[in-house]
Amino acid sequence: MEKMIVTIFETEAKAYDGMLALHQLDKEGTITVHSAAVVKKNSDGTVELLKQKDEFPIRAVKGTAIGALIGLLGGPVGVFVGATSGTMAGAFGDLYESGVSAEFIDDVSVLLVPGKFAVVADVSEEWISPLDLKMAILGGQVFRTTRKEVETVQMSSDLDLLDWEIDELDAEMKNSKDERKAELKAKIDKLKAKRQQKIDQAKQRLEQTKKEHNEKVQNLKQKAGNARDEKKAALEARIKQINDKHDQTVAKWKNAMADRLENKADKLEEKASKLRS
């Protein structure tokens, strides 16, 4: 099962030890680490991504779930990235991209205070004990949550609201005096542009999600090819889980777009019918 994990440490050295522990668990096949980063909470509330080796398949965090999570941990001020990292620029992060809840961020933020360090990771694991025991020995406090798929639902809801606003203004414009029509049309055009921007952003996120998914699966297949017996079976099960979840995400997105196109076609037909009559 795919999970987002944040483990908080008192010192930078302990945080790097935590990263090494993740690497060892991944090597053993106990868990699969798709991406991980060491971060520091600065005095101004920003989160700094610290320099590290490229140990896991998803190296750059920009546009990925772990990148979104790091952005959220930085709060409204955003993310500060050290000059040596070069993987992100500015503030980003969104609950829908990261797949975590606001409650999870609140829980982590209580302990991730300025001066503390954390290992943030996107992993697949079946049992929580192996990782928890390793981190407890190092003095780390573990927070984990199962990744939730809410992006497509939220996107559809946002677009529905914009469509409703556009329809309302369109109806008002038809019954307005000429001096009001230009003002209302400008508002409609602005909402339409906003709607198109959201659709374009959703397409971009879908492509990024596909890329992230492919990197995860490719890494797991490589590991499974070199594994035997129970370890191989566990890795193959993780591949199936990740593929199934990805297929569901793509299907939801395509269905949402198909429904929207169908509704748009119905509205055009309705307008054409009124003109004919």
Secondary structure as UniProt FT lines:
FT   STRAND          2..9
FT   HELIX           12..28
FT   STRAND          32..41
FT   TURN            43..44
FT   STRAND          47..49
FT   TURN            62..63
FT   HELIX           65..73
FT   HELIX           75..77
FT   STRAND          79..81
FT   TURN            83..85
FT   HELIX           95..98
FT   HELIX           102..111
FT   TURN            114..115
FT   STRAND          117..124
FT   HELIX           129..137
FT   TURN            138..139
FT   STRAND          141..146
FT   HELIX           151..174
FT   HELIX           178..225
FT   HELIX           229..276
//
